[in-house]
Amino acid sequence: MTAEDAKYIREQVMNHNKWFEESIPMIASENLMSPLAKEVLISDFADRYAEGLPGKRYYQGNIYVDKVETKAVELAKKLFNADFADVRPISGTVANMAVLFAFAEPGDTITTCALAQGAHISTCEFGAFGQRAVNSVNYPFNEENMNIDVDGTIKLLKQVKPKVAQFGLSVFLFPPPLKELEDTFNEVGCLVWEDCAHVLGLIAGGQFHDPLREGVNLISSSTHKTFPGPNHGMLLGSNMTEEQEKKLQKAVFPGVTSSHHLHAMAALAVTLAEMEVFAKDYAAQACKNSRQLGESLYELGIPVLCPDLGFTRSHAIAVDVSEFGGGKECAQLLEDANIICNKNMLPRDTSSVRPSGLRLGAQELTRVGMKESEMKEVAELIARVVKKKEDPAKVKEDVKALKRQFSNIQYCFNAGEPAYEYRKLVP
Ligand SMILES: *Cc1c(COP(=O)(O)O)cnc(C)c1O
């Protein structure tokens, strides 16, 4: 028995599940959780409260929650070779807010990238940075290689002497030039912070770069993008003082969280354990896939950014579709063909609602077992919609046929189980 409205909602969620099972999801910030992570996500942890740190809670009933959280912190430190981990931020943005609360007063200067350079809204004036009223200063950016300009940034850092130098992007094609900036960080005496929301799963697998070994003190992150965990957040640190670690923990609670979504924390712990085993193969394949996708699209006459640099070193590529009607139009046509992606600003864009780019991520397709040969097929399907302007409804049938062969999850303990399953209680 289900009442009318509840029935309606379940039907829409089931429709959504089916749609994604038949689609090619390429949003670079999404992924699929493992069956084990999903299992603990709907456990009794979802109904409980915990505040504070293991062993120092404000509520009773946390005996097993404490064991899980202690283990999660241990696994996170080990996987990322970090001295410090906090698994309580409930999202990447909340993790960023904790860093801001801990290390920046209103009016303090933080250096960062601009939105059109691929930054996330949380580091912009109208996001968390603005809410904290910090004085944010943007790095000079080199469009040619889609990265921070080293010489200009050295000059800027010496001139504005930021309290915090912040890095990390949402269109994150290449690692920031941290090694080249390390001497300047030391001279200026700033805290170095990287937001690794997009690339955490790659870092776990030894791809992209290794921020904590390249001068970064502190990583904030989401845990559901290339890192295939639950919607949650995390903080990691190395070379921080004990005082800085305590400040950060206090900023997380009571600063920006109360209870920290214990079910998601447990699902994160499971994913950390799985990634210890599977991250290396998964991350290597995700990076190979995105490069292949870039190369294939480029060969089909679609301008992918940075061809001379191999298009990308991450899971994502940026495509300039201004000659095919722009990002908004192309993303809609692709959705009509069951290829799910998003419009995105490219460096010269001034409008975020009518940008000239598309951002495409290969991580979820990697997670369901696609390899380089499938990337070639995906590129052809995209080209048929975007460039040849074939009827999306027609392309959709071929999208479904391809995806049907890849509906099981990989790179986890229960590899081979259905990736998009909806577990029904009532028929
Ligand atoms: C996605 C993203 C975030 C925000 O993550 P949420 O978990 O959605 O809050 C923060 N920073 C960057 C760079 C991102 O790409």
The ligand as an SDF file (V2000), in Angstrom:
LIG
                    3D

 15 15  0  0  0  0  0  0  0  0999 V2000
   31.7190   20.4220   -6.5910 C   0  0  0  0  0  0  0  0  0  0  0  0
   32.7060   21.3400   -6.0180 C   0  0  0  0  0  0  0  0  0  0  0  0
   32.5470   21.8170   -4.7120 C   0  0  0  0  0  0  0  0  0  0  0  0
   31.2750   21.6420   -3.9080 C   0  0  0  0  0  0  0  0  0  0  0  0
   30.9570   20.4110   -3.5800 O   0  0  0  0  0  0  0  0  0  0  0  0
   29.5660   19.9960   -2.9160 P   0  0  0  0  0  0  0  0  0  0  0  0
   29.9410   18.7040   -2.3250 O   0  0  0  0  0  0  0  0  0  0  0  0
   28.5890   19.9360   -4.0200 O   0  0  0  0  0  0  0  0  0  0  0  0
   29.2120   21.0280   -1.9020 O   0  0  0  0  0  0  0  0  0  0  0  0
   33.5470   22.5900   -4.1800 C   0  0  0  0  0  0  0  0  0  0  0  0
   34.6430   22.8890   -4.8970 N   0  0  0  0  0  0  0  0  0  0  0  0
   34.8360   22.4510   -6.1510 C   0  0  0  0  0  0  0  0  0  0  0  0
   36.0750   22.8280   -6.8770 C   0  0  0  0  0  0  0  0  0  0  0  0
   33.8480   21.6910   -6.7600 C   0  0  0  0  0  0  0  0  0  0  0  0
   34.0140   21.3030   -8.0270 O   0  0  0  0  0  0  0  0  0  0  0  0
  1  2  1  0
  2  3  1  0
  2 14  2  0
  3  4  1  0
  3 10  2  0
  4  5  1  0
  5  6  1  0
  6  7  2  0
  6  8  1  0
  6  9  1  0
 10 11  1  0
 11 12  2  0
 12 13  1  0
 12 14  1  0
 14 15  1  0
M  END
$$$$
